[in-house]
Amino acid sequence: MSRMMSQTVRCAVCGQESEQTVRISAFVQDTGLDQKPVGALPPVQECPHCRYAALRLDAPAPPAVCAAVRDPAYRSWWEAQPDPALRRAEAAARLATAGGDPLAAARLQLLAAWYAEDAGQPQKAAGHRQAYLQLVEQSGQSLGPADMLVYLDTLRQAGRTEQAQAAARRYEPAFLRGAGPQGLYYRLLQRQLELCGRADTAPHTMSEV
């Protein structure tokens, strides 16, 4: 079971303090092939004063993010969201996307997709997955093996199974050289190829591998 505690946090955008939930330890029984935890998702903090949302409110916020928080369009969007938990995740993804770090923003878009899935909103989840893919692809940055497997699984769940399969084939020799055929990353890659080969777009877990 995850352990949570309340902590006073100073907002990096408005400078005001608030009580926020902080996860101090986590027990994850299983995860999806896209690293989605089975059970409680990582908590997202939200400033009650300026409505800034992030995994940590006290982490430095780029000027573009501060400007996005102060934009009246953001406040209007925020006020229209009915689900607080989903709103926090979507707000964090929305603001991070304005911050200029595409891979960090991509991870929050994927987190928002998980929150939307748990809220029973598959269309929103699909939109956040597409935003994740777009940010990764536009970043021009190389992905490490773990992030590459998340990217491949997100492609697959988004219905882009042929593209995921082609990418997995390109990376297969490198994954095989890395730890051999019994290595976890190589076995996960083979699982992706198996699922893509039958056009399976459903979520799957690590425990199946």
MARBA-3410 file (N, C-alpha, C, O; in Angstrom, 1 decimal):
209
0.8,-1.2,0.0,0.0,0.0,0.0,0.9,1.2,0.0,1.9,1.3,0.7 ~ 0.5,2.3,-0.8,1.2,3.5,-0.8,1.0,4.3,0.5,-0.1,4.2,1.1 ~ 2.1,4.9,1.0,2.0,5.8,2.2,2.0,7.2,1.8,2.9,7.7,1.0 ~ 1.0,8.0,2.3,0.9,9.4,1.9,1.0,10.2,3.2,0.7,9.7,4.3 ~ 1.4,11.4,3.1,1.5,12.4,4.2,1.1,13.8,3.7,1.3,14.1,2.5
0.7,14.6,4.6,0.4,16.0,4.2,1.6,16.8,4.6,2.3,16.6,5.6 ~ 1.9,17.8,3.6,3.1,18.6,3.8,2.8,20.0,3.3,2.1,20.2,2.3 ~ 3.4,21.0,4.0,3.2,22.4,3.6,4.2,22.6,2.4,5.4,22.4,2.5 ~ 3.6,23.1,1.3,4.4,23.3,0.1,4.2,24.7,-0.4,3.1,25.3,-0.3 ~ 5.3,25.4,-0.8,5.3,26.7,-1.4,5.2,26.6,-2.9,6.0,26.0,-3.5
4.2,27.3,-3.4,3.9,27.2,-4.9,5.0,28.0,-5.6,5.4,29.1,-5.3 ~ 5.6,27.4,-6.7,6.6,28.0,-7.4,6.1,29.1,-8.3,6.9,29.9,-8.8 ~ 4.8,29.2,-8.5,4.2,30.2,-9.4,3.8,31.4,-8.6,4.2,32.5,-8.9 ~ 3.0,31.2,-7.6,2.5,32.4,-6.8,3.2,32.6,-5.5,3.0,33.7,-4.9 ~ 4.0,31.7,-5.0,4.7,31.8,-3.8,3.9,31.6,-2.5,4.5,31.7,-1.4
2.6,31.2,-2.6,1.8,31.0,-1.4,1.9,29.5,-1.0,2.2,28.6,-1.8 ~ 1.7,29.3,0.3,1.8,28.0,0.8,0.5,27.3,0.9,-0.6,27.9,1.1 ~ 0.5,26.0,0.9,-0.7,25.2,1.0,-0.3,23.8,1.5,0.8,23.4,1.3 ~ -1.3,23.1,2.0,-1.1,21.7,2.5,-1.3,20.8,1.3,-2.4,20.9,0.6 ~ -0.4,19.9,1.0,-0.4,19.1,-0.2,-0.1,17.6,0.2,0.6,17.4,1.2
-0.7,16.7,-0.5,-0.4,15.3,-0.3,0.9,14.9,-1.0,1.1,15.2,-2.2 ~ 1.7,14.2,-0.3,3.0,13.8,-0.8,3.1,12.3,-0.6,2.8,11.8,0.5 ~ 3.4,11.5,-1.6,3.6,10.1,-1.4,5.0,9.8,-1.0,6.0,10.2,-1.7 ~ 5.2,9.2,0.2,6.5,9.0,0.7,7.0,7.6,0.5,8.2,7.3,0.6 ~ 6.1,6.7,0.1,6.5,5.3,-0.3,5.4,4.7,-1.1,4.2,5.1,-1.0
5.7,3.8,-2.0,4.7,3.2,-2.8,4.9,1.7,-3.0,6.0,1.3,-3.2 ~ 3.9,0.9,-2.9,3.9,-0.5,-3.2,3.1,-0.7,-4.4,1.9,-0.5,-4.5 ~ 3.8,-1.1,-5.5,3.1,-1.4,-6.8,3.1,-2.8,-7.1,4.1,-3.4,-7.3 ~ 1.9,-3.4,-7.0,1.8,-4.9,-7.2,2.1,-5.3,-8.7,2.7,-6.3,-8.9 ~ 1.7,-4.4,-9.6,1.9,-4.7,-11.0,1.8,-3.4,-11.8,1.3,-2.4,-11.3
2.4,-3.4,-13.0,2.3,-2.2,-13.8,1.9,-2.6,-15.2,2.1,-3.8,-15.7 ~ 1.3,-1.7,-16.0,1.0,-1.9,-17.4,2.3,-1.9,-18.2,3.4,-1.5,-17.7 ~ 2.2,-2.4,-19.4,3.4,-2.3,-20.3,3.8,-0.9,-20.6,4.9,-0.6,-21.1 ~ 2.9,0.1,-20.3,3.2,1.5,-20.5,3.6,2.1,-19.1,3.6,3.3,-19.0 ~ 3.9,1.3,-18.1,4.3,1.6,-16.8,3.2,2.2,-15.9,3.4,2.8,-14.8
1.9,2.1,-16.3,0.8,2.5,-15.5,0.7,1.6,-14.3,0.6,0.4,-14.4 ~ 0.8,2.2,-13.1,0.6,1.3,-11.9,-0.8,0.7,-11.8,-1.7,1.4,-12.1 ~ -0.8,-0.5,-11.3,-2.1,-1.1,-11.0,-2.4,-0.7,-9.6,-1.8,-1.1,-8.6 ~ -3.5,0.1,-9.5,-3.9,0.6,-8.2,-3.8,2.2,-8.2,-4.1,2.8,-9.2 ~ -3.3,2.7,-7.1,-3.3,4.2,-7.0,-2.2,4.8,-7.9,-1.1,4.3,-8.0
-2.7,5.9,-8.6,-1.8,6.6,-9.5,-1.0,7.6,-8.7,-1.4,8.0,-7.6 ~ 0.2,8.1,-9.2,0.9,9.1,-8.5,0.1,10.4,-8.3,-0.6,10.8,-9.2 ~ 0.1,10.9,-7.1,-0.8,12.1,-6.8,-0.2,13.4,-7.5,1.0,13.5,-7.7 ~ -1.1,14.2,-7.9,-0.8,15.5,-8.6,-1.2,16.6,-7.6,-2.3,16.6,-7.1 ~ -0.3,17.5,-7.3,-0.6,18.6,-6.4,-1.2,19.8,-7.2,-0.9,20.0,-8.4
-2.0,20.6,-6.5,-2.7,21.7,-7.1,-2.7,22.9,-6.1,-3.2,22.7,-5.0 ~ -2.2,24.0,-6.5,-2.2,25.2,-5.7,-3.7,25.7,-5.6,-4.3,26.0,-6.6 ~ -4.2,25.9,-4.3,-5.6,26.4,-4.2,-5.7,27.9,-4.5,-6.8,28.5,-4.5 ~ -4.5,28.6,-4.6,-4.5,30.0,-4.8,-4.5,30.4,-6.2,-5.3,31.3,-6.7 ~ -3.5,29.8,-7.0,-3.4,30.2,-8.4,-3.8,29.1,-9.4,-3.9,29.4,-10.6
-4.1,27.9,-8.9,-4.5,26.8,-9.7,-3.4,26.1,-10.5,-3.7,25.3,-11.4 ~ -2.2,26.4,-10.1,-1.0,25.7,-10.7,-1.1,24.2,-10.3,-1.4,23.9,-9.2 ~ -0.8,23.3,-11.2,-0.8,21.9,-10.9,0.5,21.3,-11.4,1.0,21.6,-12.5 ~ 1.1,20.4,-10.6,2.3,19.7,-11.0,2.5,18.6,-10.0,1.8,18.5,-9.0 ~ 3.4,17.7,-10.3,3.8,16.6,-9.4,4.3,17.2,-8.1,4.1,16.7,-7.0
5.1,18.3,-8.2,5.6,19.0,-7.1,5.4,20.5,-7.3,6.1,21.0,-8.2 ~ 4.6,21.1,-6.5,4.4,22.6,-6.7,5.6,23.4,-6.4,5.7,24.5,-7.0 ~ 6.5,22.9,-5.6,7.7,23.7,-5.2,8.9,23.5,-6.1,9.9,24.2,-5.9 ~ 8.8,22.7,-7.1,9.8,22.5,-8.1,9.8,23.8,-9.0,8.8,24.4,-9.3 ~ 11.0,24.3,-9.5,11.0,25.5,-10.3,10.1,25.4,-11.5,10.1,24.4,-12.2
9.4,26.5,-11.7,8.5,26.5,-12.9,9.0,27.5,-13.9,9.3,28.6,-13.6 ~ 9.2,27.1,-15.2,9.6,28.0,-16.2,8.7,29.2,-16.4,7.5,29.1,-16.1 ~ 9.3,30.3,-16.9,8.4,31.5,-17.1,7.2,31.2,-18.0,6.1,31.8,-17.8 ~ 7.4,30.3,-19.0,6.2,30.0,-19.9,5.1,29.3,-19.1,3.9,29.6,-19.4 ~ 5.4,28.5,-18.1,4.4,27.8,-17.3,3.7,28.9,-16.4,2.5,28.8,-16.3
4.5,29.8,-15.8,3.9,30.8,-15.0,2.9,31.7,-15.8,1.8,32.0,-15.3 ~ 3.3,32.0,-17.0,2.4,32.8,-17.9,1.2,32.0,-18.2,0.1,32.6,-18.3 ~ 1.3,30.7,-18.5,0.2,29.9,-18.8,-0.8,29.8,-17.7,-2.0,29.8,-17.9 ~ -0.3,29.7,-16.4,-1.2,29.7,-15.2,-2.0,31.0,-15.1,-3.2,31.0,-14.7 ~ -1.4,32.1,-15.5,-2.0,33.4,-15.3,-2.9,33.8,-16.5,-3.6,34.8,-16.5
-2.9,33.0,-17.5,-3.7,33.2,-18.7,-5.2,33.0,-18.4,-5.5,32.0,-17.8 ~ -6.1,34.0,-18.6,-7.5,33.8,-18.3,-8.1,32.6,-19.0,-9.1,32.0,-18.5 ~ -7.6,32.1,-20.1,-8.1,31.0,-20.8,-7.9,29.7,-20.0,-8.7,28.8,-19.9 ~ -6.7,29.7,-19.3,-6.5,28.5,-18.4,-7.5,28.5,-17.2,-8.0,27.5,-16.9 ~ -7.7,29.7,-16.6,-8.7,29.7,-15.5,-10.1,29.3,-16.0,-10.8,28.6,-15.2
-10.5,29.7,-17.2,-11.8,29.4,-17.7,-11.9,27.9,-17.9,-12.9,27.2,-17.6 ~ -10.8,27.3,-18.4,-10.8,25.8,-18.6,-10.8,25.1,-17.3,-11.6,24.2,-17.1 ~ -10.0,25.6,-16.3,-10.0,25.0,-15.0,-11.4,25.0,-14.3,-11.8,23.9,-13.8 ~ -12.1,26.1,-14.4,-13.4,26.2,-13.8,-14.4,25.3,-14.4,-15.5,25.0,-13.8 ~ -14.2,24.8,-15.6,-15.2,24.0,-16.3,-15.0,22.5,-16.1,-15.8,21.7,-16.6
-14.0,22.1,-15.4,-13.6,20.7,-15.2,-14.4,20.2,-14.0,-14.2,20.7,-12.8 ~ -15.2,19.1,-14.1,-16.0,18.6,-13.0,-15.3,17.6,-12.1,-15.8,17.5,-10.9 ~ -14.3,17.0,-12.5,-13.6,15.9,-11.8,-12.3,16.4,-11.2,-11.4,16.6,-12.0 ~ -12.2,16.7,-9.9,-11.0,17.3,-9.4,-9.7,16.5,-9.6,-8.7,17.0,-10.0 ~ -9.8,15.2,-9.4,-8.6,14.3,-9.6,-8.1,14.4,-11.1,-6.9,14.6,-11.4
-9.0,14.2,-12.0,-8.7,14.3,-13.4,-8.3,15.7,-13.8,-7.3,15.8,-14.6 ~ -8.9,16.7,-13.2,-8.5,18.1,-13.5,-7.1,18.3,-13.2,-6.4,19.0,-13.9 ~ -6.7,17.9,-12.0,-5.3,18.1,-11.6,-4.3,17.5,-12.6,-3.3,18.1,-12.9 ~ -4.6,16.2,-13.0,-3.7,15.6,-13.9,-3.7,16.3,-15.3,-2.6,16.4,-15.9 ~ -4.8,16.6,-15.7,-4.9,17.3,-17.0,-4.3,18.7,-17.0,-3.6,19.1,-18.0
-4.5,19.4,-15.9,-3.9,20.7,-15.7,-2.3,20.6,-15.7,-1.7,21.4,-16.4 ~ -1.8,19.6,-15.0,-0.4,19.4,-15.0,0.2,19.2,-16.4,1.2,19.7,-16.7 ~ -0.5,18.3,-17.1,-0.1,18.0,-18.5,-0.2,19.2,-19.4,0.7,19.5,-20.2 ~ -1.3,20.0,-19.3,-1.5,21.2,-20.1,-0.4,22.2,-19.8,0.1,22.8,-20.7 ~ -0.1,22.4,-18.5,0.9,23.4,-18.2,2.3,23.0,-18.6,3.1,23.8,-19.0
2.6,21.7,-18.3,4.0,21.2,-18.7,4.2,21.3,-20.2,5.3,21.6,-20.6 ~ 3.2,21.1,-21.0,3.3,21.2,-22.4,3.7,22.6,-22.8,4.4,22.8,-23.9 ~ 3.3,23.6,-22.0,3.7,25.0,-22.3,5.1,25.3,-21.9,5.6,26.4,-22.2 ~ 5.7,24.4,-21.1,7.0,24.7,-20.5,8.3,24.5,-21.3,9.3,24.9,-20.8 ~ 8.2,23.9,-22.4,9.4,23.8,-23.3,10.2,22.5,-23.1,11.2,22.4,-23.8
9.8,21.6,-22.3,10.5,20.3,-22.1,9.6,19.2,-22.6,8.7,18.7,-21.8 ~ 9.7,18.8,-23.9,8.7,17.9,-24.5,8.6,16.5,-23.8,7.5,16.0,-23.7 ~ 9.7,16.0,-23.4,9.7,14.6,-22.8,9.0,14.7,-21.4,8.3,13.8,-21.0 ~ 9.3,15.7,-20.6,8.7,15.9,-19.3,7.2,16.1,-19.5,6.4,15.5,-18.8 ~ 6.8,16.9,-20.5,5.4,17.1,-20.8,4.7,15.8,-21.3,3.6,15.5,-20.9
5.5,15.0,-22.0,4.9,13.8,-22.6,4.5,12.8,-21.4,3.5,12.2,-21.5 ~ 5.4,12.8,-20.4,5.2,11.9,-19.3,3.9,12.3,-18.6,3.1,11.4,-18.1 ~ 3.7,13.6,-18.4,2.5,14.1,-17.8,1.2,13.9,-18.6,0.1,13.6,-18.1 ~ 1.4,14.0,-19.9,0.2,13.6,-20.8,-0.1,12.2,-20.6,-1.3,11.9,-20.6 ~ 0.8,11.3,-20.5,0.5,9.9,-20.3,-0.1,9.7,-18.9,-1.1,8.9,-18.8
0.3,10.4,-17.9,-0.3,10.3,-16.6,-1.7,10.8,-16.7,-2.6,10.2,-16.1 ~ -2.0,11.8,-17.4,-3.4,12.3,-17.6,-4.2,11.3,-18.3,-5.4,11.1,-18.0 ~ -3.6,10.6,-19.2,-4.3,9.5,-19.9,-4.8,8.4,-18.9,-5.9,7.9,-19.0 ~ -3.9,8.1,-18.0,-4.2,7.0,-17.0,-5.3,7.5,-16.1,-6.2,6.8,-15.8 ~ -5.3,8.8,-15.7,-6.3,9.3,-14.9,-7.7,9.3,-15.6,-8.7,9.0,-15.0
-7.6,9.6,-16.9,-8.9,9.6,-17.7,-9.4,8.2,-17.8,-10.6,8.0,-17.8 ~ -8.5,7.3,-18.0,-9.0,5.9,-18.1,-9.7,5.4,-16.8,-10.7,4.8,-16.8 ~ -9.1,5.8,-15.7,-9.6,5.4,-14.4,-10.9,6.1,-14.1,-11.8,5.7,-13.3 ~ -11.1,7.3,-14.8,-12.4,8.1,-14.6,-13.4,7.6,-15.6,-14.5,8.2,-15.6 ~ -13.1,6.6,-16.4,-14.1,6.1,-17.4,-14.3,7.0,-18.5,-15.4,7.1,-19.1
-13.3,7.7,-19.0,-13.4,8.7,-20.1,-12.3,8.3,-21.2,-11.3,8.9,-21.3 ~ -12.7,7.2,-21.9,-11.7,6.7,-22.9,-11.3,7.7,-24.0,-10.2,7.7,-24.5 ~ -12.3,8.6,-24.4,-11.9,9.5,-25.4,-10.9,10.5,-25.0,-10.0,10.8,-25.7 ~ -11.0,11.0,-23.7,-10.0,11.9,-23.2,-8.7,11.2,-23.0,-7.6,11.7,-23.4 ~ -8.7,9.9,-22.6,-7.5,9.1,-22.5,-6.8,9.0,-23.8,-5.6,9.2,-23.9
-7.6,8.7,-24.9,-7.0,8.6,-26.2,-6.4,9.9,-26.6,-5.3,9.9,-27.2 ~ -7.0,11.0,-26.3,-6.4,12.3,-26.7,-5.1,12.6,-26.0,-4.2,13.1,-26.6 ~ -5.0,12.2,-24.7,-3.8,12.4,-24.0,-2.7,11.5,-24.5,-1.5,11.9,-24.6 ~ -3.1,10.3,-24.9,-2.1,9.4,-25.5,-1.5,9.9,-26.8,-0.3,9.8,-27.1 ~ -2.4,10.5,-27.6,-2.0,11.1,-28.8,-1.0,12.3,-28.6,-0.1,12.5,-29.3
-1.4,13.1,-27.5,-0.5,14.2,-27.2,0.9,13.7,-26.7,1.9,14.3,-27.1 ~ 0.9,12.6,-26.0,2.1,12.0,-25.5,3.0,11.7,-26.8,4.2,12.0,-26.8 ~ 2.4,10.9,-27.7,3.1,10.5,-28.9,3.6,11.7,-29.7,4.8,11.7,-30.2 ~ 2.8,12.7,-29.8,3.2,13.9,-30.6,4.4,14.6,-30.0,5.4,15.0,-30.6 ~ 4.4,14.7,-28.6,5.5,15.3,-27.9,6.8,14.5,-28.0,7.8,15.1,-28.3
6.7,13.2,-27.9,7.9,12.4,-28.0,8.4,12.5,-29.4,9.7,12.6,-29.6 ~ 7.6,12.4,-30.4,8.0,12.4,-31.8,8.6,13.8,-32.2,9.5,13.8,-33.1 ~ 8.1,14.8,-31.6,8.5,16.2,-32.0,9.8,16.6,-31.2,10.5,17.5,-31.6 ~ 10.1,15.8,-30.2,11.2,16.2,-29.3,12.6,16.1,-30.0,13.5,16.8,-29.7 ~ 12.7,15.1,-30.9,14.0,14.9,-31.5,15.0,14.3,-30.6,16.2,14.2,-30.9
14.6,13.8,-29.4,15.5,13.3,-28.4,15.4,11.7,-28.5,14.4,11.1,-28.7 ~ 16.6,11.1,-28.2,16.7,9.7,-28.1,16.1,9.2,-26.8,16.2,9.8,-25.8 ~ 15.4,8.1,-26.9,14.8,7.4,-25.7,15.7,6.3,-25.2,16.2,5.5,-26.0 ~ 15.8,6.2,-23.9,16.4,5.0,-23.3,15.5,3.8,-23.5,14.4,3.9,-23.9 ~ 16.0,2.6,-23.2,15.2,1.4,-23.4,13.9,1.4,-22.7,12.9,1.0,-23.3
13.9,1.8,-21.5,12.6,1.8,-20.7,11.6,2.7,-21.3,10.4,2.4,-21.5 ~ 12.0,4.0,-21.7,11.1,4.9,-22.3,10.7,4.5,-23.7,9.6,4.8,-24.1 ~ 11.6,3.8,-24.4,11.2,3.3,-25.7,10.1,2.3,-25.6,9.2,2.2,-26.5 ~ 10.2,1.4,-24.6,9.1,0.4,-24.5,7.8,1.1,-24.1,6.7,0.6,-24.6 ~ 7.8,2.1,-23.3,6.6,2.9,-23.0,6.0,3.5,-24.3,4.8,3.4,-24.6
6.9,4.1,-25.1,6.5,4.7,-26.4,5.9,3.6,-27.3,4.8,3.8,-27.9 ~ 6.5,2.4,-27.4,6.0,1.4,-28.3,4.6,0.9,-27.8,3.7,0.7,-28.6 ~ 4.5,0.8,-26.5,3.2,0.3,-26.0,2.1,1.4,-26.2,0.9,1.1,-26.4 ~ 2.5,2.7,-26.1,1.5,3.7,-26.3,1.1,3.8,-27.8,-0.1,4.0,-28.1 ~ 2.0,3.6,-28.7,1.7,3.5,-30.1,0.7,2.3,-30.3,-0.3,2.5,-31.0
1.0,1.2,-29.7,0.1,0.0,-29.8,-1.3,0.3,-29.3,-2.3,0.1,-30.0 ~ -1.4,0.9,-28.1,-2.7,1.1,-27.5,-3.5,2.2,-28.3,-4.7,2.3,-28.2 ~ -2.7,3.1,-29.0,-3.3,4.1,-29.8,-3.8,3.6,-31.1,-4.3,4.4,-31.9 ~ -3.6,2.3,-31.4,-4.0,1.7,-32.6,-3.0,1.8,-33.8,-3.3,1.4,-34.9 ~ -1.8,2.3,-33.5,-0.8,2.4,-34.5,0.1,1.2,-34.4,1.4,1.3,-34.2
-0.5,0.0,-34.5,0.2,-1.2,-34.3,1.3,-1.5,-35.3,2.4,-2.1,-35.0 ~ 1.1,-1.2,-36.6,2.1,-1.4,-37.6,3.3,-0.5,-37.4,4.4,-1.0,-37.6 ~ 3.1,0.7,-37.0,4.2,1.6,-36.7,5.0,1.1,-35.5,6.2,1.1,-35.4 ~ 4.3,0.6,-34.4,4.9,0.1,-33.2,5.7,-1.2,-33.6,6.8,-1.4,-33.1 ~ 5.1,-2.0,-34.4,5.8,-3.3,-34.8,7.1,-2.9,-35.6,8.1,-3.6,-35.4
7.0,-2.0,-36.5,8.2,-1.6,-37.3,9.3,-1.0,-36.4,10.5,-1.4,-36.6 ~ 8.9,-0.2,-35.5,9.9,0.4,-34.6,10.5,-0.7,-33.7,11.7,-0.7,-33.5 ~ 9.7,-1.6,-33.2,10.2,-2.7,-32.4,11.2,-3.5,-33.1,12.3,-3.9,-32.6 ~ 11.0,-3.8,-34.4,11.9,-4.6,-35.2,13.2,-3.8,-35.4,14.3,-4.5,-35.4 ~ 13.2,-2.5,-35.5,14.4,-1.7,-35.6,15.3,-1.8,-34.4,16.5,-1.9,-34.4
14.6,-1.8,-33.2,15.3,-1.9,-31.9,15.7,-3.3,-31.4,16.4,-3.4,-30.5 ~ 15.1,-4.3,-32.1,15.3,-5.6,-31.6,16.7,-6.0,-31.5,17.1,-6.6,-30.4 ~ 17.6,-5.8,-32.5,19.0,-6.2,-32.3,19.7,-5.6,-31.1,20.5,-6.2,-30.4 ~ 19.5,-4.3,-30.9,20.1,-3.6,-29.8,19.6,-4.1,-28.5,20.4,-4.3,-27.5 ~ 18.3,-4.4,-28.3,17.8,-5.0,-27.1,18.4,-6.4,-26.9,18.6,-6.7,-25.7
18.5,-7.1,-27.9,19.1,-8.5,-27.8,20.6,-8.4,-27.3,21.0,-9.2,-26.5 ~ 21.3,-7.5,-27.9,22.7,-7.3,-27.5,22.8,-6.9,-26.0,23.8,-7.2,-25.3 ~ 21.9,-6.1,-25.6,21.9,-5.5,-24.3,22.0,-6.5,-23.2,22.9,-6.4,-22.3 ~ 21.1,-7.5,-23.1,21.1,-8.4,-22.0,20.8,-9.8,-22.4,20.5,-10.7,-21.6 ~ 20.8,-10.1,-23.7,20.5,-11.4,-24.2,19.0,-11.7,-24.3,18.2,-10.9,-23.8
18.7,-12.9,-24.8,17.3,-13.2,-25.0,16.5,-13.4,-23.7,15.3,-13.3,-23.7 ~ 17.2,-13.5,-22.6,16.4,-13.7,-21.3,16.3,-12.3,-20.6,15.7,-12.3,-19.5 ~ 16.9,-11.3,-21.1,16.8,-10.0,-20.5,15.4,-9.4,-20.5,14.6,-9.7,-21.4 ~ 15.0,-8.7,-19.4,13.6,-8.3,-19.3,13.2,-7.4,-20.4,12.1,-7.5,-21.0 ~ 14.1,-6.4,-20.8,13.7,-5.5,-21.9,13.5,-6.2,-23.2,12.6,-5.9,-23.9
14.3,-7.2,-23.5,14.2,-8.0,-24.7,12.9,-8.8,-24.7,12.1,-8.8,-25.7 ~ 12.5,-9.4,-23.5,11.3,-10.1,-23.4,10.1,-9.2,-23.6,9.1,-9.6,-24.2 ~ 10.2,-8.0,-23.0,9.1,-7.0,-23.2,8.9,-6.6,-24.6,7.8,-6.4,-25.1 ~ 10.1,-6.4,-25.3,10.0,-6.1,-26.7,9.3,-7.2,-27.5,8.5,-7.0,-28.4 ~ 9.7,-8.5,-27.2,9.0,-9.6,-27.9,7.5,-9.6,-27.6,6.7,-10.0,-28.5
7.1,-9.2,-26.4,5.7,-9.2,-26.1,5.0,-8.1,-26.9,3.9,-8.4,-27.4 ~ 5.7,-7.0,-27.1,5.1,-6.0,-27.9,4.9,-6.5,-29.4,3.9,-6.2,-30.0 ~ 5.9,-7.2,-29.9,5.8,-7.7,-31.2,4.7,-8.7,-31.4,4.0,-8.7,-32.4 ~ 4.5,-9.5,-30.3,3.4,-10.5,-30.3,2.1,-9.8,-30.4,1.2,-10.2,-31.2 ~ 1.9,-8.8,-29.5,0.6,-8.1,-29.4,0.3,-7.3,-30.7,-0.8,-7.3,-31.2
1.4,-6.7,-31.3,1.2,-5.9,-32.5,0.9,-6.8,-33.7,0.1,-6.5,-34.6 ~ 1.5,-8.0,-33.7,1.2,-9.0,-34.7,-0.2,-9.4,-34.9,-0.7,-9.7,-35.9 ~ -1.0,-9.3,-33.7,-2.4,-9.6,-33.8,-3.3,-8.4,-33.6,-4.5,-8.5,-33.3 ~ -2.7,-7.2,-33.8,-3.4,-5.9,-33.8,-4.1,-5.8,-32.5,-5.3,-5.3,-32.4 ~ -3.5,-6.2,-31.4,-4.1,-6.1,-30.0,-3.8,-4.7,-29.5,-2.7,-4.4,-29.3
-4.9,-3.9,-29.2,-4.7,-2.6,-28.7,-5.1,-2.5,-27.2,-5.2,-1.3,-26.7 ~ -5.4,-3.6,-26.6,-5.9,-3.5,-25.2,-4.7,-3.3,-24.2,-3.5,-3.6,-24.6 ~ -4.9,-2.8,-23.0,-3.8,-2.7,-22.1,-3.4,-4.1,-21.6,-4.2,-5.0,-21.4 ~ -2.1,-4.3,-21.3,-1.6,-5.5,-20.8,-0.6,-5.2,-19.7,-0.1,-4.0,-19.6 ~ -0.3,-6.1,-18.8,0.6,-5.9,-17.7,1.9,-6.6,-17.8,2.1,-7.5,-18.5
2.8,-6.1,-16.9,4.2,-6.7,-16.9,4.1,-8.1,-16.4,4.9,-9.0,-16.8 ~ 3.2,-8.5,-15.5,3.1,-9.8,-15.0,2.8,-10.9,-16.0,3.0,-12.0,-15.8 ~ 2.3,-10.4,-17.2,2.0,-11.4,-18.3,3.3,-11.8,-19.0,3.3,-12.8,-19.7 ~ 4.4,-11.1,-18.8,5.6,-11.4,-19.5,6.5,-12.5,-18.8,7.5,-12.8,-19.3
END
